[in-house]
Amino acid sequence: MGKIDKSTAPRQTGSAYPPPFDQPCRNRVRQALGEAAKLADFGVNLLSLPPGSWSSQRHWHSEEDEFVWVLQGEVVLVGDGAEQILRSGDCAGFKAGVADGHHLQNRTASPALVLEIGSRRPRSDHAEYPDIDLRWTPDGYTRKDGTRY
């Protein structure tokens, strides 16, 4: 494939979470660089987090590893019972199946830019959201009791 033209990479503003869970992520922008390169085994996203934005709701995946690298700015990594500041050049990883919900929050007055890399197992993975009544399965978002949104 060669060089990726970032301007042609698919962009998504906001999230597909059902309301009201979408609100903290409404201003985030993801560019699917892995999609632009037609990658199949792992995804690569360039995540832009304006001030006050979250990367996602706090979650963990059953079968997908995740890795983030802060390229610009500062974010707070929120995990189970702990918060860590990640600045430009810092990175973090999350092993599949480890029930430690995590997400990034931009609590500064400046935008942040984060590279996200993760394995792709959309047919077998599920995601748990420990703080809210939400679960993701290959069939979409449900409540924890299995009813659909």
C-alpha positions in Angstrom: 0.0 0.0 0.0 2.7 2.5 0.9 2.2 6.0 2.4 -1.2 6.7 3.9 -2.8 10.0 3.0 -4.3 10.9 6.4 -6.8 13.2 4.7 -8.5 10.2 3.0 -8.7 8.1 6.2 -12.2 7.6 7.4 -13.1 10.0 10.2 -15.6 9.6 13.0 -16.7 12.4 15.3 -18.4 11.4 18.5 -19.3 7.8 19.3 -21.9 5.2 18.6 -22.7 4.8 22.3 -26.4 5.1 23.1 -27.4 8.3 24.9 -26.5 9.6 27.4 -23.3 7.6 27.4 -22.2 9.3 24.1 -22.0 12.8 25.7 -18.4 12.8 27.1 -17.1 11.5 23.7 -19.2 13.8 21.4 -16.2 16.0 20.4 -13.6 13.3 19.9 -12.4 12.6 16.4 -11.0 9.3 15.2 -9.2 8.8 11.9 -9.0 5.1 11.0 -5.5 4.9 9.6 -5.6 1.1 9.7 -8.8 1.2 7.5 -7.0 3.5 5.0 -4.2 1.0 4.8 -6.7 -1.9 4.5 -5.3 -3.7 7.5 -7.2 -6.7 8.7 -5.4 -8.1 11.8 -5.1 -4.9 13.9 -6.6 -1.4 13.9 -4.7 1.9 14.1 -6.5 5.1 14.9 -5.4 8.7 15.3 -7.5 10.1 18.1 -7.9 13.8 18.6 -9.2 14.7 22.0 -10.3 18.4 22.4 -10.3 19.8 26.0 -12.9 18.1 28.1 -13.3 15.1 25.9 -13.0 11.4 26.7 -11.6 8.7 24.4 -14.4 6.3 25.4 -16.4 5.2 28.4 -14.3 3.2 30.8 -14.1 -0.3 29.4 -12.1 -3.5 28.8 -12.1 -6.1 26.0 -12.4 -9.8 26.3 -10.2 -10.6 23.2 -8.6 -7.5 22.0 -5.3 -6.1 23.2 -5.1 -2.3 23.1 -2.1 0.1 23.0 -2.1 3.9 23.2 0.8 6.4 22.6 0.3 10.1 23.4 1.7 12.1 20.5 0.8 15.5 21.7 -0.6 17.1 24.8 -1.6 15.5 28.1 -4.4 13.0 29.1 -5.4 11.3 32.2 -5.5 7.5 32.1 -8.4 6.4 34.3 -8.3 2.8 35.4 -9.9 0.8 38.2 -9.1 2.8 41.3 -6.2 4.7 39.8 -5.4 7.7 37.6 -2.1 8.4 35.8 -1.1 11.4 33.7 0.2 10.5 30.3 2.1 13.2 28.4 3.6 13.4 24.9 5.8 10.4 24.4 4.1 8.3 27.1 2.3 5.0 26.2 0.1 2.4 27.9 -1.1 -1.1 27.0 -4.2 -3.1 28.0 -4.2 -6.9 27.7 -7.3 -8.7 26.4 -9.3 -10.4 29.1 -8.0 -8.3 32.0 -11.0 -6.8 33.8 -9.5 -3.4 34.4 -11.7 -0.8 32.8 -9.8 2.2 31.3 -10.2 5.3 29.2 -8.5 8.6 28.6 -9.7 12.0 29.6 -8.4 15.4 28.4 -8.7 17.6 31.4 -6.4 20.3 30.0 -7.2 23.5 28.0 -5.2 22.2 25.0 -6.0 19.4 22.5 -4.4 16.0 22.7 -3.4 13.6 20.0 -3.2 9.9 20.7 -2.3 6.9 18.5 -4.5 3.9 19.3 -3.5 0.4 18.2 -5.5 -2.7 18.8 -6.1 -6.2 17.7 -9.3 -6.9 15.7 -11.6 -9.7 16.7 -15.0 -8.2 16.1 -16.7 -11.6 15.7 -15.7 -12.9 19.1 -14.8 -9.9 21.3 -17.0 -8.2 23.7 -16.5 -5.1 25.9 -17.6 -4.5 29.4 -18.2 -1.0 30.8 -17.9 -1.3 34.6 -19.3 2.2 35.5 -22.5 2.1 33.5 -25.2 -0.2 32.3 -23.6 -1.0 29.0 -22.0 -4.0 27.2 -20.8 -4.3 23.6 -21.1 -7.6 21.7 -20.7 -8.4 18.0 -24.5 -7.7 17.8 -24.2 -4.2 19.2 -24.8 -2.4 22.4 -26.9 -3.9 25.2 -27.7 -3.4 28.8 -25.9 -5.7 31.2 -29.1 -7.8 31.4 -28.9 -8.3 27.6 -31.7 -6.0 26.5 -30.9 -3.9 23.5 -30.7 -0.1 23.4 
